[in-house]
Amino acid sequence: MLEIKNVSKTFNPGTINEKVALNNVSLKLEDQDFVTVIGGNGSGKSTLMNAICGVWPVDKGRIYIDDIDVTGIPEHKRAKYLGRVFQDPMTGTAATMGIDENLALAIRRGERRTLRWGVTKAEKKKYYELLKPLDLNLEDRMTSKVGLLSGGQRQALTLLMATLQKPRILLLDEHTAALDPKTAKKVLELSDRIISEYKLTAMMVTHNMRDAIAHGNRLIMMNEGRIILDIKGEEKKNLTIEFLMQKFEEASGEEFANDSTLLNK
C-alpha cells in the first residue's frame, strides 16, 4: 500500500541551521494497516508525513503508493491518493462556505470543474446521511458557515471530507492536539470508526503515548529522523507506557524526554 525506501531529508544543508529531518528511513504499510507514530519534538514525525504528501522533494530514496513510484510527482497530483487531517481545525475547510458546500468540494476532488448548480437536492440528502452519525447536529445546519463551528465540529467535518473518496492512505497529523480531552476522545472514536468502516490504510502522528497504544494495529517510534521501534499485533496490544519508555531507552541509548504532553499518563 505504502512503501518508503531509504528516504533522507536535510533542511538548510551546509549552514549553521542544518537539520537532518529524515535519515535513511524505510517503512512499508500493508493494506488496512493503522499505524500510530510517536516521538519527541523534532524526531521526524511530521516530516515523514510531508515526504509522503510531496510537500517538498526528498534528498534521496523512493516513495511508492500502490506500487506506483510517486517520488517525483508534485503534491497536487499526489493528493488523489491521499487524505490528510492537520492539527489546526481551521486547516482543510473553507471557513466562509457552508457545511454542504465544503462537502461538495471534497466529493468533487480531482474532477473537472463545470458550470452547474453547486449542491443538488440528491447531494444534500446524501450529506445529511453522512453527517447524522457524527452526533454533532451538523445535519440540521448544513448551510451554516464552517467558520462558525467549534474546533471539534470542524475537525470532525475535516475528517469526513478527507475520507469521502476513500483515499488509498489517510494521514492524521496530530489531528486532536488542539482539542480539549473530551472532544479529542470523540474525534479519535470517529477516526477509528471511519478507518474501520471504509477499510482504510492510515497513519496517525501523536504526542500522546496512551492514544498511540490504544489506537491502530501497529506503532512506530521515531528519534532523530530514524525509526527506532516498530511494534505490531499482539505485542502492541500488551504495551504499557512504562514498557514503551523502556524500549525507547534501549533503542536510542537515551532517556525519554520529560515532556508532560508526550508522556501524558
Secondary structure, DSSP 8 states (H G I E B T S, - for coil): -EEEEEEEEEESTTSTT-EEEEEEEEEEE-TT-EEEEEE-TTSSHHHHHHHHHTSS--SEEEEEETTEE-TTS-HHHHGGGEEEE-SSTTTTS-TTSBHHHHHHHHHTTTS---SS-SS-HHHHHHHHHHHGGG-SSGGG-TTSBGGGS-HHHHHHHHHHHHHTT--SEEEEESTTTTS-HHHHHHHHHHHHHHHHHTT-EEEEE-S-HHHHHHSSSEEEEEETTEEEEEEEHHHHHT--HHHHHHHHHHHHSS-----HHHH--
